[in-house]
Amino acid sequence: MATVGDPGRALAVRLRKLRKSRWPDISITQAELAEALSGRKKASVQLVSSWERTSIVTLPPEDRLNAILTFFCTRRSIEARPYRLIGEQDLTADEIEARAVLRDELFALREAALALPEAPPDVPAPSPRSIVGRGPWHYKVGPVVIVVADPGNEAPSASLDPDRSKLSRLADLDSLMELYGHLRAVNPDLDVRYVSARDMQEDDWTAHLVLVGGIDWNEATQDAMRLTPVPVTQHSDDDDPSRGCFRVVDRGEDLSFARVRGSWRRPGPGTGRGPVLPGAQSDEPGEDPDRMQRNVWQRSLRSGAHAHPRRLPGEERRVPGAEVRR
């Protein structure tokens, strides 16, 4: 709808209304009007359509608007097909009067539209900022190595089986695929690869290292926690990994956060248990989450689904720049 103060669009709406309903029993198409106007100066359907378009206003030139006035001031323009323009000198007194009324209306709208300041060009909305080259996972140089656990107990030669995928040996595949895709997207020009902790080479320790999985399964995480001076450590219970926890040293205070059914729980003073942390899942009535986790762990060991990769006591492993002993 055209509004007051929008004369350009009001003119477009008025021209369309003239064509569609100037004479109630006749609705003239844009092609028919273009053909009639072409009797004086060639016109096209696209040109007529542009004058009636309200989304992007196109004002008709004076000579075109005068031709339109002449066409619609007399019904003789549509007495025969194809429709035609009557010469102004052939108009009757009544037709000249009707033309003058239309002229005052349409030219007033055109002049008002021309008097408005030119609208600034439409600026396209900014596209979402690309993730390439920014964010916490962006690195200026490579390589970037993702290290995941290999919970299997097969010999390394088992990976050479052509009927078995290398990925079938690895743990945490959902995390690996999501992280690997994101790292490749953010660092399109860098070498980003993944490797199992058992297949790591010495040079991998000099790359940007991304560790997936905790100390129970990922040997590289065990080594990195011992060699990196950060105030967060992960601890595990050899007899029952569900009793493991993260320990944070904050201003001399040692805080422990234990895992409970997919949530992290901070033990209360002297209890070993405590309130669920914000965002954690609460336990269902009648269920002992610790007992449930122990049962799952014991079933996994009996079925052989997970072979614990941790080294035996006294076993040594060489890490570049340090000697790690257990």
N, C-alpha and C positions, 0 to 999 in steps of 0.2 A: 504494500500500500504506500502511495506517495504521501508525504507529510508536508505540512506548512513549513516553509524554510528549506524545502528540497525541490526547487522548481525544475531541475533537470529531470528528475524521476517523475514529477507530476506531468511534464510534457510527454514523456514516453508513455505513461499510462493513458493520457488523453488521446494520443495518436492511435494507440491500439484500440481504444474504445470507439473512435470514429470508424475505423476499418471494420470492427466487428458488429457495431449496432447503430451506425448513423441512420440506416434505414432498417426498421424492425424486421422486414420480410427478407432482407438480403444480408448475408454475411460474406464479406469479401476476403479472399485469401491474400496472403502476402505476394504470391506469384501473380495474381490478377492485378493487384495494385502496381507491382513492379512493371508489368507489361504496359499498363496504361501510362505510367510516368515515362516510360521509354519512348513514347511518341514525341516527347520534347527533348529528353536527354536520357541516354541509356541507363537503366537501373536494374538491379538484381534482387533476388529474394533475400540474400545475405545483407544487402544494404538496407532494405526495409526493416528487416529483423533487428539490425543494430540500432535503428532509431527508436524501436519499441522496447529495447532491453533495459531493465531497471537495475541490474546488478552492476553493469559498467555503462554509464550514460554516454551516449554519442549524440550530440545535437545536430539536427539536419541543417545544411547550409540554407541561406535565405532563398535562393532560387528553387531549391527542392521544397522548402516549406510553402512557397508561393504556389508551386504546382499542386501540392497536396490540398491547399485551400481551394483552388479552382476545381479540383476533382470532386470534393465533398460539398461544394456549395450548390450543386445542381444535380437532380436525379437523372438528367439527360446523359450523365457520364456512364450510366449503367443500363441504358435502354437497349443496347445491342451488345452482343459479344463479337470480338473481344472488347472489353471496356476501353473508353478513350477519354482524352482530355478535350474539353471544350475551350476554344480560344476566349480570352477575357473580353475581347471586343464583341463576342457573340452572346454574352450573358445578358439576361433580362434584368430589369430594375430590382425585382425581388431577389434574384440570384446574386446581384452585386451587393445588396444589403446583407444577405446571409454570409457572403464571403467576407464582408467587412467585420461582421461580428466574430467570425472564426479568426480572422487576422488579428484583431485586438487581443483575443484570448491567447492564441498560440505564440504570437510574437512577444507578448508580455512575459510569458513563461521562459521563452528563449533568452530574452534580454536579462531577466533576473538570474538565470543560470550562468550566463556569461559574466555577470557582475560579481559572482561569488569568488573568493580567493581559491586558487588552484589547490586541490587536495593533494597532500603528500602521497607519493607512490606507496602502494601496499608493501609492507616489509614482511617477508615470510617469517613465520614463527621459528625461533632457533631450534635446530634439531637436537635431540638428546646428545650430550657430550660423549664422545667415544671413550671406551675404557682403555684403548691402546695407549701405552706409554705413560700411565699414571696409576696411582693407587699403591697400597702396601705390597702388592705382589709384582711391582715393576722393578726390573733391574737394568742398569745401564750396560752391563757386560754379562756374558754368560761364562760357562754353562750353568743351567739350573737342573739339579738332580733331585728327583723325588724318590725317597727310599721307603719301601713298604716291607712288611713282614712276609716271610715265606714259611708258613706253619707246617709244611709237609716234611716227611722224613725220607723222601727219595734222594738218591744220589743225584748230583748235578747233571749226570749224563741222561737222566730221565727226561730232561727238557728237550732233548734232541729228537724225541719221538715225533714223527711228522703228523701223527694222528692226534696229537695233544697240543692244545694251545698253551703258550707260555703263561698267559694270564691265569690259567687254571691253578697254577702253583701259588698265586699271590693272595694275600688277605686284604680286607678293606677295599674291595673293588669299586664300590659305590663312591667312596671318598676319593679314590685314586682317579677315576674317570672324570669326576666333576672338577677336581683340582688341576689335573693335567690339561683339560680343555681350557680352563680359565687362564692358566699360566701361558699357554700357547697363544691365546687371544691377546693378552696384555703385552707379551714379549714376542711379537711375530718374527723378529729377526734374530732371535737368540736360539741356541741349542737347548731345548727342553726335553728331558728324557726321564724315564723311570727305571728303577732297578730294584731287585730284592736285596735285603740286607745281607743275604748269604753270598750274593754275586758282586758285592761292591769291590771296586778297585781302589788302590791307594789314592789315585788322582781324584776320585769322587769326593774325598774329604776336603779338597781345596775349592770345590764349586760352591754355589749357593745351594745349601742343603735343606731340603724340605722333608721332615720325618713324619710319616703317617703310621700311627699305631703306638701303643705304650710299651713299657719295658717288658711286659710279660711275653710279647711275641716278637717285637722288633729289636734285634741286637744292636742296631745302630743307635736307637733311642737310649738304650742302656749306656752305651759308651759316651754319647753326647751329653747325657745328664751328669756323668762323672767328670767330664772334662770341661764343662761350661759353667762359669761362676755366676749362676743366676739364682735368685732367692726362691725358686720353685723346684721341687723335686718330686718324683713319683716313687712310691714304695709299694712293694708287693709282698704277699704272704706266700711262701713256697708251698705250703700245704693247702691253702685255699685262696686263690687270687681274688675272689670276691671280697676279701678282707683288705685288699690294697687301698691306697689312698694317695692323695696329693698333699704335700706338706709345704706350707708357705711361711717363711720367716719374715715377720713384719715388726720392725722396731724391737727386736729381741724376743718377740713372742712367737712360739712355734704353733702354727695353726694347722690342723689336719682336716681334710675333706674326704669322706669315704663315699664309695659308690653304692647306691641302693636302687635297684630296679630302674636303671636308666636315668637316675637323678644323683646329684651330689649332695651329701648330707654332712654338715659340720657337727662333730661330736660335742655333746655338752660337757661341762666340767666334771671330771671324775666318773662319767657314765659310759663313755665309749659310743654313745648315741646322742642325738640331739635333734633340734628342730630342722625341718626341711628348708633348704635355702630358697630364696625367691625364685620362682619359675620352675621349681622342681615338682615332680609328681608325688602325690601323697599315696600311702599304702592303703590297700583295700582291707576292710575289717576281716580278721580271722586269718590273714596270710602273713607268714614270716618271710620277708623278702630275702633275708640272708640264707635261710634254709633252701628256698627255691633256687637261688644262684648256686649253692653248693651242689644240689642235685643235678642241675644242668651241667656243671663242670665235671662231675663224676661220670655222668653218662657220656660226655664227649671223650673222656679219657678211655672209657671202656670200649667205645665204638671205634676208636682210632681216628676219629674225624679231625682231631687236632693233636699233633705231636709237639710237646713243649720244646722250643728250640733253645732254651737257656742252657748255658754251659755247665758242666759238672764242677763241683768245688775243686779248686786247684788248677783248673784248665786255664791256659794262657791264650791271649789273643793280641796280636800286634796291631796297634793303631798308630798311624804316622804321627810322630812327635810325642808319643806317650806310651807307657807300658801299662796295660790294663790287666789286673789279676783279680781272680775271684777265689 
